Amino acid sequence: MSSKSPHEVTDLLNEWGRGNKVALDELTPLVYEELRKIARRHMSRERSGHTLQTTALVNEAYLKLVSQKEVRWQDRAHFFALSAQLMRHILIDHARKRGYQKRGGGGQQVTLDEVAIVSQERDDELMALDEALKELAARDELKGRIVELRYFGGLNVDEVAEVLQIAPVTVKRHWKAAKAWLYHALKSSNEDPGPA
C-alpha cells in the first residue's frame, strides 16, 4: 500500500466521510493499488475477452465510492469490503445488460459461435452466484456478508472478523458452512438448498 499506517488510512476515510475533499485527495493514491488488486481478482473469474477491463472496473467503482454520502468508515478493511461489493454489483449489472442485448434487447443481432456461448455461460454463472448469494444472505445475513468479504473482497479471516466485529473462529465456521451451502445451491439450482 504506502508508508501510511492502516490507522492513518482510517483517519483519512473518516475525514473524507465528513466532507473533507483534501482527505480524499490524500486517500486516493493510498488505496488505488489495493482497488486494482480487488478488481483483478474479480476479473480473473470472468470470461476471457470481457468487454469491461480492470481499469474501467476500478474507475467505475471509485466513482461510486466517491459519491457515497455520510458513510461512517470503520476502517480500511470496511472501505475495501464496500469497494469489492460495488465491483461485484457493477459486474452483475454488466452481465445482465449483455444478456438483455443478446436476447435482442435493442442491440444488433450477432451470430452465435463458441466464444459467445462460453461468454454467455460465464455471465450466467456470475448471475447464478449472485442469486445464490442473495438467497444465502436472506437466510443468514452473517454468512452472506462473510462470503462477500472473503470471496469478493479478498479479505482474510482476521480482516473479516475486524469488519464484522466477531471472533475469527466464528468467521471460519460460517465461511465453511456458507461455502458448502453455496456449492449445493449452485449444483441444484432448481431445488431448495435448505437452511443455511
N, C-alpha and C positions, 0 to 999 in steps of 0.2 A: 504494500500500500504506500505509505510515506513515512517520514520521520515523526509525524503526529501520532500521539497515543490514541487508543480507542476512546479514552475519556475525552480527549480534546475534540475528536470527531463528534462524539455525542453532544458536547457543548455547542459545537457549530450547528449541528442538526437542530438543537433546541433554539438557538438564536435565530436560525432561519425560520423555524416554526412560529416564532414570534414576529416575523416580518422583516428581519434584518437581511437586506439584499447583499451587503458586504460579506456576511457569513456564507451565503450561498456561493458567492464568487470564490471564497476560500475553500469551500467544501468540494466544489466540482472537480478540481484536479485530484483531490484526495480519494474520491470514490469512483472515478471514471473507469479505472482499470479493473476494479472489482466488478463493476457493472458489465464490462466486456466479458469477464470470466463467466458470469452468470448467463449472459446471452450466448456465449459459445457453448456452454453446457446445454442450453435449450436447443440451439441449432444443431448440435451433434445428434440429437434424437429425431431431427426432421429428415425428410426425404432429400436425396441429393438433387441439386438443381432448384431448390426452394427459391421462390422469387423474392422473399424477404431475406436480406443479408444481415449479418451480425451487427454491423454498424447502424443500419437502419432500425433494428430492433432496440439497440441501446438508446438511440436518439429519440425514438417514439416513446419508450418507457421514461426517459429522462424528462421529456416534455410533460408527460402525465404527472411525474413526481413533482416537478416544479409548480404545477398548477394545484397541487394539494393545499388545501387551506386548513389552518388550525390543527395540524397533526401534532400530537404530543409524542415525539420520538422517545422511545425507551432507551435506545442505544443504537450503535451501528448495526448490530445484528437485526434489530427490528426494521431499520431502514432497508437493508438488503433483502429481508424477507418480503417486505412490501414491493420492492423492485422486482423480485422473482415472480410474485403474484401478478403484477402488472404485465410482465413479459408473457406469462402464460396466457393471460386474457387476450393480449394482442395476437398471439399465435392462433388461439382458438377462433377469434374473430376473422383472422386471415383465412383459416381453413374453411370456416363456414361460408365466407364470401366466395372462395374458389369453388366450393360445392354448388353454390347458387348459380354461379356463372356457367359451370359445366352442365347444369341442367337446363341451360337456355335462358337463364335469368338476365336478359339484357346484354349478354356477351355474344361475341361472334362464335359460330359453331366451329368446332375443331374435330378432326378425326381422332378416334381413339387408337393409340398404339400402346406398346408395352410400357413405355415410360409414363404415359398418362394414367394407366391402370395402377402402376406402382405408386404414383403420386397420390391418386385418389385413396388408395388403401392406407397410406401413411396419414393423410388428412382424417380419414375415417377412424383410424386407431387413436389419433390425438383427441378427436371429439368423443370417442368411446371412453377414453381415460378421463376426460373432463367430466362426462356424465357420471361415471363410476365414482369419481372423487366427490362430486356434488352429493350423490346418494350417501356415500360414507359420511360426509360432513353433516348431512341431515340426520343420520342415525347416531353419530358420535362426533360432535364438533371437535373435540380434542384430537382424535385420531386424524380427522381431516386436516387440521392445522399442522400436525406433525408431518404428515405426508407432504403437504405443500412446502413446508420449511426445509425438510430433508431432501426431497426429490427435486423440487423446482428451485428452491433457494440455495441448495448446496450447503446448507448449514450442517455442522457436525452436531453430535448429540448434546454436547455441553452448551453450544450456542442456542440450540432449540430449547433446552432447559432454561437458559437465561431469558430468552424472549418470552416463553410461556410461564416463567416463574414456577417451575416444577422440578422435581429431582431428576437427574439424568437416568436413573434406573427406571423411572416412570416413562420417560421418553422411549427408552429401549423396549420396554414391554409393549407400549402402544404401537410403536413403529413395527414391531414384529407382527402383531395382530392385524394391523392395518394392511401391511403388505400381503398377508395371507387372504384377507377379505377381498382386497382389490384383485388379486390373482384369480380368485374364484369368481368374482363378479365379471371380470373380463372374459374368462373362459366360458362362462354360461350366461351370457348377456340376456338371454331370453327367459332365464329362470330367476326367481327371487333368491339372492345370495344369503338371506337370513340375517340375523342380528350381527352388528359389528362387534 
